[in-house]
Amino acid sequence: MRGALARSGLVRHWLLAVSAAAPIACGEAEPPAVSAQPPVEPQPLSGLYEVSGRTVDKATGAERNLAGTVIVAAEGESYTATFNLNTTILVQGDPRRAELIGKGEGRVAGRTLDGGAETQMIVALVPGVDAGFGMLPRAATTRILNQSKATIGDDGSVRIEIESEAAPGTEYAPTHTTLRGRRVSDTGAGLRKPQ
């Protein structure tokens, strides 16, 4: 008898629970409150960016990878950028490590940087050795003129498109470079554009 009473008590509790939940199942209850996320503060444009991507020779379609750093100093509607990128190029059929170093400047529109730069290519004279390694033979070769457009996301991500050609008096096949990366530090923040 006690078992039957206990079962009937359980059934009653179960029926009460089901009837209490019925309005929720029918959509009559209030939805749970969603906590509002605070807006994300956009990262500054100035800073050190680590980037990587590829350069494509416009005439042949040959590609090469490159990676390195870009330091941006933005002030008002203008910016300056310095960069150091590493790649590998073919010199007389041998792969050689090369550094692309340079400086550019341009205009700031929102979170877009649009401008030009001049690049110097420094090539290691010893195959397979880093062009930036101290005391090893290397040669400054081509001067390259660049037109670039960089878009920087609020989260510090960056995408850079670069059109390059030889500076007058030098040889360099026109290329298109795409770089992607992100802001990794405040280095360069607060730097003023040189007068």
Helices and strands as residue ranges (DSSP letters): H 2-25, E 47-57, E 63-75, E 78-91, E 94-109, E 112-124, E 138-152, E 157-166, E 175-185
